[in-house]
Amino acid sequence: MSLVWMEALLPLGIIGGMLCVMGNAQYYIHRAAHGRPKHVGNDMWDVAMERRDKKLIEQATAPSSN
């Protein structure tokens, strides 16, 4: 019964390894296609999140009308 936790290590190792491989695959595919790594903050998602964060910070720092 004390070695039951070892049964979970193989699936967790496979899942963790696949996550690492998928992240590295995106990097190498983009570098192969464009000749350089992707610039951070240069796609639609990053731009949208930056806009959202700026809006939230402005709302949080704006004086409230009480």
PQR file of N, CA, C, O and H, with PARSE charges and radii, in Angstrom:
ATOM      1  N   MET A   1       0.815  -1.194   0.000 -0.4000 1.5000
ATOM      2  CA  MET A   1       0.000   0.000   0.000 -0.0000 2.0000
ATOM      3  C   MET A   1       0.857   1.257   0.000  0.5500 1.7000
ATOM      4  O   MET A   1       0.401   2.317  -0.427 -0.5500 1.4000
ATOM      5  N   SER A   2       2.094   1.150   0.474 -0.4000 1.5000
ATOM      6  CA  SER A   2       2.944   2.330   0.567 -0.0000 2.0000
ATOM      7  C   SER A   2       3.501   2.768  -0.800  0.5500 1.7000
ATOM      8  O   SER A   2       3.998   3.887  -0.930 -0.5500 1.4000
ATOM      9  H   SER A   2       2.465   0.288   0.821  0.4000 1.0000
ATOM     10  N   LEU A   3       3.423   1.911  -1.797 -0.4000 1.5000
ATOM     11  CA  LEU A   3       3.956   2.261  -3.112 -0.0000 2.0000
ATOM     12  C   LEU A   3       2.871   2.629  -4.118  0.5500 1.7000
ATOM     13  O   LEU A   3       3.138   2.741  -5.315 -0.5500 1.4000
ATOM     14  H   LEU A   3       3.019   1.003  -1.691  0.4000 1.0000
ATOM     15  N   VAL A   4       1.639   2.817  -3.624 -0.4000 1.5000
ATOM     16  CA  VAL A   4       0.534   3.150  -4.525 -0.0000 2.0000
ATOM     17  C   VAL A   4       0.776   4.487  -5.208  0.5500 1.7000
ATOM     18  O   VAL A   4       0.395   4.669  -6.364 -0.5500 1.4000
ATOM     19  H   VAL A   4       1.422   2.726  -2.652  0.4000 1.0000
ATOM     20  N   TRP A   5       1.409   5.432  -4.502 -0.4000 1.5000
ATOM     21  CA  TRP A   5       1.653   6.751  -5.081 -0.0000 2.0000
ATOM     22  C   TRP A   5       2.551   6.671  -6.311  0.5500 1.7000
ATOM     23  O   TRP A   5       2.517   7.564  -7.158 -0.5500 1.4000
ATOM     24  H   TRP A   5       1.718   5.285  -3.563  0.4000 1.0000
ATOM     25  N   MET A   6       3.352   5.615  -6.421 -0.4000 1.5000
ATOM     26  CA  MET A   6       4.239   5.475  -7.578 -0.0000 2.0000
ATOM     27  C   MET A   6       3.450   5.216  -8.863  0.5500 1.7000
ATOM     28  O   MET A   6       3.936   5.485  -9.962 -0.5500 1.4000
ATOM     29  H   MET A   6       3.379   4.889  -5.733  0.4000 1.0000
ATOM     30  N   GLU A   7       2.225   4.692  -8.719 -0.4000 1.5000
ATOM     31  CA  GLU A   7       1.398   4.469  -9.900 -0.0000 2.0000
ATOM     32  C   GLU A   7       1.012   5.778 -10.562  0.5500 1.7000
ATOM     33  O   GLU A   7       0.765   5.815 -11.767 -0.5500 1.4000
ATOM     34  H   GLU A   7       1.829   4.473  -7.826  0.4000 1.0000
ATOM     35  N   ALA A   8       0.957   6.847  -9.789 -0.4000 1.5000
ATOM     36  CA  ALA A   8       0.572   8.150 -10.322 -0.0000 2.0000
ATOM     37  C   ALA A   8       1.748   8.846 -11.002  0.5500 1.7000
ATOM     38  O   ALA A   8       1.534   9.751 -11.807 -0.5500 1.4000
ATOM     39  H   ALA A   8       1.157   6.817  -8.810  0.4000 1.0000
ATOM     40  N   LEU A   9       2.966   8.455 -10.706 -0.4000 1.5000
ATOM     41  CA  LEU A   9       4.124   9.144 -11.255 -0.0000 2.0000
ATOM     42  C   LEU A   9       4.241   9.002 -12.770  0.5500 1.7000
ATOM     43  O   LEU A   9       4.583   9.970 -13.449 -0.5500 1.4000
ATOM     44  H   LEU A   9       3.140   7.719 -10.052  0.4000 1.0000
ATOM     45  N   LEU A  10       3.971   7.846 -13.300 -0.4000 1.5000
ATOM     46  CA  LEU A  10       4.093   7.648 -14.742 -0.0000 2.0000
ATOM     47  C   LEU A  10       3.125   8.539 -15.522  0.5500 1.7000
ATOM     48  O   LEU A  10       3.567   9.246 -16.427 -0.5500 1.4000
ATOM     49  H   LEU A  10       3.693   7.059 -12.748  0.4000 1.0000
ATOM     50  N   PRO A  11       1.815   8.537 -15.211 -0.5600 1.5000
ATOM     51  CA  PRO A  11       0.923   9.434 -15.950  0.2800 2.0000
ATOM     52  C   PRO A  11       1.272  10.908 -15.753  0.5500 1.7000
ATOM     53  O   PRO A  11       1.221  11.688 -16.705 -0.5500 1.4000
ATOM     54  N   LEU A  12       1.627  11.297 -14.527 -0.4000 1.5000
ATOM     55  CA  LEU A  12       1.999  12.686 -14.290 -0.0000 2.0000
ATOM     56  C   LEU A  12       3.267  13.057 -15.050  0.5500 1.7000
ATOM     57  O   LEU A  12       3.383  14.169 -15.564 -0.5500 1.4000
ATOM     58  H   LEU A  12       1.669  10.664 -13.754  0.4000 1.0000
ATOM     59  N   GLY A  13       4.203  12.139 -15.119 -0.4000 1.5000
ATOM     60  CA  GLY A  13       5.425  12.381 -15.883 -0.0000 2.0000
ATOM     61  C   GLY A  13       5.135  12.523 -17.370  0.5500 1.7000
ATOM     62  O   GLY A  13       5.717  13.376 -18.040 -0.5500 1.4000
ATOM     63  H   GLY A  13       4.109  11.235 -14.701  0.4000 1.0000
ATOM     64  N   ILE A  14       4.249  11.702 -17.880 -0.4000 1.5000
ATOM     65  CA  ILE A  14       3.874  11.779 -19.297 -0.0000 2.0000
ATOM     66  C   ILE A  14       3.180  13.109 -19.585  0.5500 1.7000
ATOM     67  O   ILE A  14       3.490  13.777 -20.572 -0.5500 1.4000
ATOM     68  H   ILE A  14       3.776  11.009 -17.336  0.4000 1.0000
ATOM     69  N   ILE A  15       2.242  13.489 -18.723 -0.4000 1.5000
ATOM     70  CA  ILE A  15       1.520  14.746 -18.920 -0.0000 2.0000
ATOM     71  C   ILE A  15       2.479  15.929 -18.844  0.5500 1.7000
ATOM     72  O   ILE A  15       2.438  16.814 -19.698 -0.5500 1.4000
ATOM     73  H   ILE A  15       1.989  12.946 -17.922  0.4000 1.0000
ATOM     74  N   GLY A  16       3.333  15.951 -17.840 -0.4000 1.5000
ATOM     75  CA  GLY A  16       4.307  17.035 -17.708 -0.0000 2.0000
ATOM     76  C   GLY A  16       5.256  17.103 -18.896  0.5500 1.7000
ATOM     77  O   GLY A  16       5.562  18.186 -19.394 -0.5500 1.4000
ATOM     78  H   GLY A  16       3.367  15.232 -17.146  0.4000 1.0000
ATOM     79  N   GLY A  17       5.713  15.954 -19.344 -0.4000 1.5000
ATOM     80  CA  GLY A  17       6.599  15.921 -20.506 -0.0000 2.0000
ATOM     81  C   GLY A  17       5.921  16.421 -21.769  0.5500 1.7000
ATOM     82  O   GLY A  17       6.532  17.140 -22.560 -0.5500 1.4000
ATOM     83  H   GLY A  17       5.464  15.074 -18.940  0.4000 1.0000
ATOM     84  N   MET A  18       4.676  16.051 -21.961 -0.4000 1.5000
ATOM     85  CA  MET A  18       3.941  16.512 -23.149 -0.0000 2.0000
ATOM     86  C   MET A  18       3.728  18.025 -23.115  0.5500 1.7000
ATOM     87  O   MET A  18       3.826  18.685 -24.149 -0.5500 1.4000
ATOM     88  H   MET A  18       4.180  15.467 -21.318  0.4000 1.0000
ATOM     89  N   LEU A  19       3.438  18.578 -21.940 -0.4000 1.5000
ATOM     90  CA  LEU A  19       3.283  20.028 -21.829 -0.0000 2.0000
ATOM     91  C   LEU A  19       4.583  20.746 -22.191  0.5500 1.7000
ATOM     92  O   LEU A  19       4.565  21.767 -22.879 -0.5500 1.4000
ATOM     93  H   LEU A  19       3.359  18.042 -21.099  0.4000 1.0000
ATOM     94  N   CYS A  20       5.700  20.212 -21.726 -0.4000 1.5000
ATOM     95  CA  CYS A  20       6.991  20.812 -22.061 -0.0000 2.0000
ATOM     96  C   CYS A  20       7.279  20.695 -23.553  0.5500 1.7000
ATOM     97  O   CYS A  20       7.761  21.645 -24.171 -0.5500 1.4000
ATOM     98  H   CYS A  20       5.715  19.383 -21.167  0.4000 1.0000
ATOM     99  N   VAL A  21       6.988  19.542 -24.131 -0.4000 1.5000
ATOM    100  CA  VAL A  21       7.235  19.320 -25.556 -0.0000 2.0000
ATOM    101  C   VAL A  21       6.362  20.243 -26.400  0.5500 1.7000
ATOM    102  O   VAL A  21       6.831  20.794 -27.395 -0.5500 1.4000
ATOM    103  H   VAL A  21       6.596  18.771 -23.629  0.4000 1.0000
ATOM    104  N   MET A  22       5.097  20.418 -26.013 -0.4000 1.5000
ATOM    105  CA  MET A  22       4.198  21.279 -26.795 -0.0000 2.0000
ATOM    106  C   MET A  22       4.686  22.726 -26.778  0.5500 1.7000
ATOM    107  O   MET A  22       4.656  23.398 -27.809 -0.5500 1.4000
ATOM    108  H   MET A  22       4.716  19.970 -25.204  0.4000 1.0000
ATOM    109  N   GLY A  23       5.133  23.212 -25.625 -0.4000 1.5000
ATOM    110  CA  GLY A  23       5.633  24.576 -25.541 -0.0000 2.0000
ATOM    111  C   GLY A  23       6.880  24.770 -26.395  0.5500 1.7000
ATOM    112  O   GLY A  23       7.009  25.771 -27.100 -0.5500 1.4000
ATOM    113  H   GLY A  23       5.158  22.666 -24.788  0.4000 1.0000
ATOM    114  N   ASN A  24       7.790  23.816 -26.330 -0.4000 1.5000
ATOM    115  CA  ASN A  24       9.008  23.920 -27.138 -0.0000 2.0000
ATOM    116  C   ASN A  24       8.708  23.758 -28.619  0.5500 1.7000
ATOM    117  O   ASN A  24       9.367  24.382 -29.451 -0.5500 1.4000
ATOM    118  H   ASN A  24       7.686  23.003 -25.757  0.4000 1.0000
ATOM    119  N   ALA A  25       7.729  22.934 -28.963 -0.4000 1.5000
ATOM    120  CA  ALA A  25       7.371  22.743 -30.369 -0.0000 2.0000
ATOM    121  C   ALA A  25       6.859  24.044 -30.970  0.5500 1.7000
ATOM    122  O   ALA A  25       7.193  24.368 -32.109 -0.5500 1.4000
ATOM    123  H   ALA A  25       7.194  22.427 -28.287  0.4000 1.0000
ATOM    124  N   GLN A  26       6.054  24.795 -30.226 -0.4000 1.5000
ATOM    125  CA  GLN A  26       5.570  26.078 -30.728 -0.0000 2.0000
ATOM    126  C   GLN A  26       6.721  27.024 -31.009  0.5500 1.7000
ATOM    127  O   GLN A  26       6.728  27.716 -32.027 -0.5500 1.4000
ATOM    128  H   GLN A  26       5.781  24.532 -29.301  0.4000 1.0000
ATOM    129  N   TYR A  27       7.694  27.056 -30.111 -0.4000 1.5000
ATOM    130  CA  TYR A  27       8.866  27.919 -30.287 -0.0000 2.0000
ATOM    131  C   TYR A  27       9.638  27.540 -31.547  0.5500 1.7000
ATOM    132  O   TYR A  27       9.976  28.408 -32.351 -0.5500 1.4000
ATOM    133  H   TYR A  27       7.688  26.494 -29.284  0.4000 1.0000
ATOM    134  N   TYR A  28       9.920  26.245 -31.724 -0.4000 1.5000
ATOM    135  CA  TYR A  28      10.731  25.809 -32.866 -0.0000 2.0000
ATOM    136  C   TYR A  28       9.975  25.951 -34.185  0.5500 1.7000
ATOM    137  O   TYR A  28      10.578  26.290 -35.203 -0.5500 1.4000
ATOM    138  H   TYR A  28       9.646  25.540 -31.070  0.4000 1.0000
ATOM    139  N   ILE A  29       8.671  25.698 -34.184 -0.4000 1.5000
ATOM    140  CA  ILE A  29       7.881  25.862 -35.411 -0.0000 2.0000
ATOM    141  C   ILE A  29       7.855  27.329 -35.816  0.5500 1.7000
ATOM    142  O   ILE A  29       8.044  27.648 -36.990 -0.5500 1.4000
ATOM    143  H   ILE A  29       8.182  25.422 -33.357  0.4000 1.0000
ATOM    144  N   HIS A  30       7.624  28.219 -34.869 -0.4000 1.5000
ATOM    145  CA  HIS A  30       7.592  29.650 -35.185 -0.0000 2.0000
ATOM    146  C   HIS A  30       8.960  30.122 -35.658  0.5500 1.7000
ATOM    147  O   HIS A  30       9.057  30.902 -36.606 -0.5500 1.4000
ATOM    148  H   HIS A  30       7.470  27.960 -33.915  0.4000 1.0000
ATOM    149  N   ARG A  31      10.010  29.655 -35.004 -0.4000 1.5000
ATOM    150  CA  ARG A  31      11.360  30.061 -35.408 -0.0000 2.0000
ATOM    151  C   ARG A  31      11.698  29.534 -36.798  0.5500 1.7000
ATOM    152  O   ARG A  31      12.349  30.227 -37.581 -0.5500 1.4000
ATOM    153  H   ARG A  31       9.931  29.022 -34.234  0.4000 1.0000
ATOM    154  N   ALA A  32      11.264  28.321 -37.111 -0.4000 1.5000
ATOM    155  CA  ALA A  32      11.525  27.759 -38.439 -0.0000 2.0000
ATOM    156  C   ALA A  32      10.740  28.499 -39.520  0.5500 1.7000
ATOM    157  O   ALA A  32      11.238  28.700 -40.628 -0.5500 1.4000
ATOM    158  H   ALA A  32      10.736  27.759 -36.475  0.4000 1.0000
ATOM    159  N   ALA A  33       9.519  28.902 -39.195 -0.4000 1.5000
ATOM    160  CA  ALA A  33       8.672  29.561 -40.185 -0.0000 2.0000
ATOM    161  C   ALA A  33       9.086  31.009 -40.414  0.5500 1.7000
ATOM    162  O   ALA A  33       9.016  31.502 -41.540 -0.5500 1.4000
ATOM    163  H   ALA A  33       9.115  28.739 -38.295  0.4000 1.0000
ATOM    164  N   HIS A  34       9.518  31.700 -39.352 -0.4000 1.5000
ATOM    165  CA  HIS A  34       9.786  33.129 -39.465 -0.0000 2.0000
ATOM    166  C   HIS A  34      11.258  33.493 -39.331  0.5500 1.7000
ATOM    167  O   HIS A  34      11.631  34.642 -39.568 -0.5500 1.4000
ATOM    168  H   HIS A  34       9.574  31.300 -38.437  0.4000 1.0000
ATOM    169  N   GLY A  35      12.090  32.547 -38.961 -0.4000 1.5000
ATOM    170  CA  GLY A  35      13.512  32.813 -38.862 -0.0000 2.0000
ATOM    171  C   GLY A  35      13.943  33.441 -37.546  0.5500 1.7000
ATOM    172  O   GLY A  35      15.135  33.673 -37.343 -0.5500 1.4000
ATOM    173  H   GLY A  35      11.788  31.614 -38.769  0.4000 1.0000
ATOM    174  N   ARG A  36      13.018  33.719 -36.659 -0.4000 1.5000
ATOM    175  CA  ARG A  36      13.352  34.301 -35.357 -0.0000 2.0000
ATOM    176  C   ARG A  36      12.256  33.943 -34.362  0.5500 1.7000
ATOM    177  O   ARG A  36      11.142  33.605 -34.762 -0.5500 1.4000
ATOM    178  H   ARG A  36      12.050  33.531 -36.824  0.4000 1.0000
ATOM    179  N   PRO A  37      12.559  34.014 -33.082 -0.5600 1.5000
ATOM    180  CA  PRO A  37      11.533  33.703 -32.076  0.2800 2.0000
ATOM    181  C   PRO A  37      10.432  34.765 -32.066  0.5500 1.7000
ATOM    182  O   PRO A  37      10.638  35.897 -32.503 -0.5500 1.4000
ATOM    183  N   LYS A  38       9.271  34.379 -31.561 -0.4000 1.5000
ATOM    184  CA  LYS A  38       8.140  35.298 -31.461 -0.0000 2.0000
ATOM    185  C   LYS A  38       8.452  36.376 -30.440  0.5500 1.7000
ATOM    186  O   LYS A  38       8.981  36.089 -29.366 -0.5500 1.4000
ATOM    187  H   LYS A  38       9.104  33.459 -31.206  0.4000 1.0000
ATOM    188  N   HIS A  39       8.129  37.601 -30.769 -0.4000 1.5000
ATOM    189  CA  HIS A  39       8.290  38.701 -29.824 -0.0000 2.0000
ATOM    190  C   HIS A  39       7.143  38.667 -28.827  0.5500 1.7000
ATOM    191  O   HIS A  39       5.989  38.465 -29.206 -0.5500 1.4000
ATOM    192  H   HIS A  39       7.699  37.835 -31.641  0.4000 1.0000
ATOM    193  N   VAL A  40       7.453  38.862 -27.580 -0.4000 1.5000
ATOM    194  CA  VAL A  40       6.438  38.859 -26.535 -0.0000 2.0000
ATOM    195  C   VAL A  40       5.566  40.100 -26.690  0.5500 1.7000
ATOM    196  O   VAL A  40       6.074  41.199 -26.916 -0.5500 1.4000
ATOM    197  H   VAL A  40       8.390  39.027 -27.272  0.4000 1.0000
ATOM    198  N   GLY A  41       4.271  39.924 -26.570 -0.4000 1.5000
ATOM    199  CA  GLY A  41       3.345  41.049 -26.651 -0.0000 2.0000
ATOM    200  C   GLY A  41       3.056  41.493 -28.063  0.5500 1.7000
ATOM    201  O   GLY A  41       2.686  42.645 -28.289 -0.5500 1.4000
ATOM    202  H   GLY A  41       3.859  39.032 -26.386  0.4000 1.0000
ATOM    203  N   ASN A  42       3.219  40.590 -29.024 -0.4000 1.5000
ATOM    204  CA  ASN A  42       3.095  40.986 -30.424 -0.0000 2.0000
ATOM    205  C   ASN A  42       1.946  40.291 -31.139  0.5500 1.7000
ATOM    206  O   ASN A  42       1.864  40.360 -32.366 -0.5500 1.4000
ATOM    207  H   ASN A  42       3.520  39.654 -28.840  0.4000 1.0000
ATOM    208  N   ASP A  43       1.061  39.627 -30.414 -0.4000 1.5000
ATOM    209  CA  ASP A  43      -0.076  39.017 -31.088 -0.0000 2.0000
ATOM    210  C   ASP A  43      -1.377  39.597 -30.538  0.5500 1.7000
ATOM    211  O   ASP A  43      -1.355  40.372 -29.582 -0.5500 1.4000
ATOM    212  H   ASP A  43       1.127  39.571 -29.418  0.4000 1.0000
ATOM    213  N   MET A  44      -2.489  39.233 -31.127 -0.4000 1.5000
ATOM    214  CA  MET A  44      -3.773  39.844 -30.780 -0.0000 2.0000
ATOM    215  C   MET A  44      -4.136  39.602 -29.316  0.5500 1.7000
ATOM    216  O   MET A  44      -4.673  40.496 -28.663 -0.5500 1.4000
ATOM    217  H   MET A  44      -2.507  38.603 -31.903  0.4000 1.0000
ATOM    218  N   TRP A  45      -3.855  38.420 -28.796 -0.4000 1.5000
ATOM    219  CA  TRP A  45      -4.200  38.114 -27.409 -0.0000 2.0000
ATOM    220  C   TRP A  45      -3.412  39.008 -26.454  0.5500 1.7000
ATOM    221  O   TRP A  45      -3.978  39.571 -25.516 -0.5500 1.4000
ATOM    222  H   TRP A  45      -3.418  37.694 -29.326  0.4000 1.0000
ATOM    223  N   ASP A  46      -2.100  39.140 -26.693 -0.4000 1.5000
ATOM    224  CA  ASP A  46      -1.279  39.970 -25.817 -0.0000 2.0000
ATOM    225  C   ASP A  46      -1.725  41.430 -25.859  0.5500 1.7000
ATOM    226  O   ASP A  46      -1.767  42.096 -24.824 -0.5500 1.4000
ATOM    227  H   ASP A  46      -1.640  38.683 -27.454  0.4000 1.0000
ATOM    228  N   VAL A  47      -2.055  41.925 -27.033 -0.4000 1.5000
ATOM    229  CA  VAL A  47      -2.505  43.310 -27.178 -0.0000 2.0000
ATOM    230  C   VAL A  47      -3.842  43.501 -26.452  0.5500 1.7000
ATOM    231  O   VAL A  47      -4.035  44.504 -25.765 -0.5500 1.4000
ATOM    232  H   VAL A  47      -2.021  41.385 -27.874  0.4000 1.0000
ATOM    233  N   ALA A  48      -4.755  42.552 -26.601 -0.4000 1.5000
ATOM    234  CA  ALA A  48      -6.057  42.652 -25.939 -0.0000 2.0000
ATOM    235  C   ALA A  48      -5.901  42.613 -24.421  0.5500 1.7000
ATOM    236  O   ALA A  48      -6.574  43.367 -23.718 -0.5500 1.4000
ATOM    237  H   ALA A  48      -4.599  41.738 -27.159  0.4000 1.0000
ATOM    238  N   MET A  49      -5.040  41.762 -23.908 -0.4000 1.5000
ATOM    239  CA  MET A  49      -4.835  41.679 -22.466 -0.0000 2.0000
ATOM    240  C   MET A  49      -4.156  42.939 -21.935  0.5500 1.7000
ATOM    241  O   MET A  49      -4.465  43.385 -20.830 -0.5500 1.4000
ATOM    242  H   MET A  49      -4.494  41.149 -24.479  0.4000 1.0000
ATOM    243  N   GLU A  50      -3.247  43.509 -22.696 -0.4000 1.5000
ATOM    244  CA  GLU A  50      -2.608  44.761 -22.295 -0.0000 2.0000
ATOM    245  C   GLU A  50      -3.626  45.887 -22.227  0.5500 1.7000
ATOM    246  O   GLU A  50      -3.594  46.703 -21.306 -0.5500 1.4000
ATOM    247  H   GLU A  50      -2.996  43.146 -23.593  0.4000 1.0000
ATOM    248  N   ARG A  51      -4.525  45.933 -23.195 -0.4000 1.5000
ATOM    249  CA  ARG A  51      -5.587  46.946 -23.209 -0.0000 2.0000
ATOM    250  C   ARG A  51      -6.518  46.758 -22.016  0.5500 1.7000
ATOM    251  O   ARG A  51      -6.907  47.727 -21.365 -0.5500 1.4000
ATOM    252  H   ARG A  51      -4.550  45.270 -23.943  0.4000 1.0000
ATOM    253  N   ARG A  52      -6.875  45.497 -21.733 -0.4000 1.5000
ATOM    254  CA  ARG A  52      -7.745  45.201 -20.594 -0.0000 2.0000
ATOM    255  C   ARG A  52      -7.095  45.601 -19.276  0.5500 1.7000
ATOM    256  O   ARG A  52      -7.734  46.206 -18.415 -0.5500 1.4000
ATOM    257  H   ARG A  52      -6.559  44.709 -22.262  0.4000 1.0000
ATOM    258  N   ASP A  53      -5.801  45.253 -19.127 -0.4000 1.5000
ATOM    259  CA  ASP A  53      -5.097  45.592 -17.893 -0.0000 2.0000
ATOM    260  C   ASP A  53      -5.025  47.100 -17.693  0.5500 1.7000
ATOM    261  O   ASP A  53      -5.209  47.593 -16.580 -0.5500 1.4000
ATOM    262  H   ASP A  53      -5.283  44.762 -19.827  0.4000 1.0000
ATOM    263  N   LYS A  54      -4.758  47.829 -18.767 -0.4000 1.5000
ATOM    264  CA  LYS A  54      -4.680  49.287 -18.679 -0.0000 2.0000
ATOM    265  C   LYS A  54      -6.022  49.870 -18.245  0.5500 1.7000
ATOM    266  O   LYS A  54      -6.063  50.784 -17.422 -0.5500 1.4000
ATOM    267  H   LYS A  54      -4.608  47.428 -19.671  0.4000 1.0000
ATOM    268  N   LYS A  55      -7.118  49.349 -18.793 -0.4000 1.5000
ATOM    269  CA  LYS A  55      -8.455  49.810 -18.444 -0.0000 2.0000
ATOM    270  C   LYS A  55      -8.770  49.517 -16.976  0.5500 1.7000
ATOM    271  O   LYS A  55      -9.327  50.364 -16.278 -0.5500 1.4000
ATOM    272  H   LYS A  55      -7.084  48.607 -19.462  0.4000 1.0000
ATOM    273  N   LEU A  56      -8.410  48.307 -16.507 -0.4000 1.5000
ATOM    274  CA  LEU A  56      -8.662  47.943 -15.110 -0.0000 2.0000
ATOM    275  C   LEU A  56      -7.856  48.806 -14.146  0.5500 1.7000
ATOM    276  O   LEU A  56      -8.360  49.198 -13.093 -0.5500 1.4000
ATOM    277  H   LEU A  56      -7.958  47.619 -17.074  0.4000 1.0000
ATOM    278  N   ILE A  57      -6.613  49.104 -14.496 -0.4000 1.5000
ATOM    279  CA  ILE A  57      -5.781  49.953 -13.635 -0.0000 2.0000
ATOM    280  C   ILE A  57      -6.342  51.365 -13.592  0.5500 1.7000
ATOM    281  O   ILE A  57      -6.357  51.989 -12.531 -0.5500 1.4000
ATOM    282  H   ILE A  57      -6.203  48.786 -15.351  0.4000 1.0000
ATOM    283  N   GLU A  58      -6.802  51.878 -14.721 -0.4000 1.5000
ATOM    284  CA  GLU A  58      -7.396  53.214 -14.748 -0.0000 2.0000
ATOM    285  C   GLU A  58      -8.667  53.252 -13.897  0.5500 1.7000
ATOM    286  O   GLU A  58      -8.912  54.235 -13.197 -0.5500 1.4000
ATOM    287  H   GLU A  58      -6.790  51.371 -15.583  0.4000 1.0000
ATOM    288  N   GLN A  59      -9.472  52.196 -13.951 -0.4000 1.5000
ATOM    289  CA  GLN A  59     -10.699  52.146 -13.147 -0.0000 2.0000
ATOM    290  C   GLN A  59     -10.362  52.058 -11.654  0.5500 1.7000
ATOM    291  O   GLN A  59     -11.052  52.656 -10.828 -0.5500 1.4000
ATOM    292  H   GLN A  59      -9.273  51.397 -14.519  0.4000 1.0000
ATOM    293  N   ALA A  60      -9.322  51.327 -11.311 -0.4000 1.5000
ATOM    294  CA  ALA A  60      -8.965  51.140  -9.914 -0.0000 2.0000
ATOM    295  C   ALA A  60      -8.364  52.414  -9.316  0.5500 1.7000
ATOM    296  O   ALA A  60      -8.560  52.690  -8.133 -0.5500 1.4000
ATOM    297  H   ALA A  60      -8.762  50.841 -11.982  0.4000 1.0000
ATOM    298  N   THR A  61      -7.638  53.189 -10.118 -0.4000 1.5000
ATOM    299  CA  THR A  61      -6.999  54.392  -9.604 -0.0000 2.0000
ATOM    300  C   THR A  61      -7.877  55.638  -9.743  0.5500 1.7000
ATOM    301  O   THR A  61      -7.547  56.686  -9.188 -0.5500 1.4000
ATOM    302  H   THR A  61      -7.479  52.965 -11.080  0.4000 1.0000
ATOM    303  N   ALA A  62      -8.989  55.539 -10.474 -0.4000 1.5000
ATOM    304  CA  ALA A  62      -9.869  56.694 -10.630 -0.0000 2.0000
ATOM    305  C   ALA A  62     -10.570  56.975  -9.311  0.5500 1.7000
ATOM    306  O   ALA A  62     -10.984  56.053  -8.608 -0.5500 1.4000
ATOM    307  H   ALA A  62      -9.257  54.688 -10.925  0.4000 1.0000
ATOM    308  N   PRO A  63     -10.704  58.271  -8.976 -0.5600 1.5000
ATOM    309  CA  PRO A  63     -11.406  58.593  -7.727  0.2800 2.0000
ATOM    310  C   PRO A  63     -12.884  58.216  -7.826  0.5500 1.7000
ATOM    311  O   PRO A  63     -13.553  58.498  -8.820 -0.5500 1.4000
ATOM    312  N   SER A  64     -13.367  57.577  -6.778 -0.4000 1.5000
ATOM    313  CA  SER A  64     -14.774  57.172  -6.769 -0.0000 2.0000
ATOM    314  C   SER A  64     -15.634  58.331  -6.334  0.5500 1.7000
ATOM    315  O   SER A  64     -15.233  59.132  -5.490 -0.5500 1.4000
ATOM    316  H   SER A  64     -12.824  57.347  -5.970  0.4000 1.0000
ATOM    317  N   SER A  65     -16.818  58.421  -6.909 -0.4000 1.5000
ATOM    318  CA  SER A  65     -17.748  59.508  -6.572 -0.0000 2.0000
ATOM    319  C   SER A  65     -18.730  59.021  -5.506  0.5500 1.7000
ATOM    320  O   SER A  65     -19.659  58.268  -5.800 -0.5500 1.4000
ATOM    321  H   SER A  65     -17.144  57.771  -7.595  0.4000 1.0000
ATOM    322  N   ASN A  66     -18.513  59.459  -4.272 -0.4000 1.5000
ATOM    323  CA  ASN A  66     -19.390  59.072  -3.150 -0.0000 2.0000
ATOM    324  C   ASN A  66     -20.166  60.253  -2.655  0.5500 1.7000
ATOM    325  O   ASN A  66     -20.955  60.125  -1.718 -0.5500 1.4000
ATOM    326  H   ASN A  66     -17.759  60.071  -4.033  0.4000 1.0000
TER
END
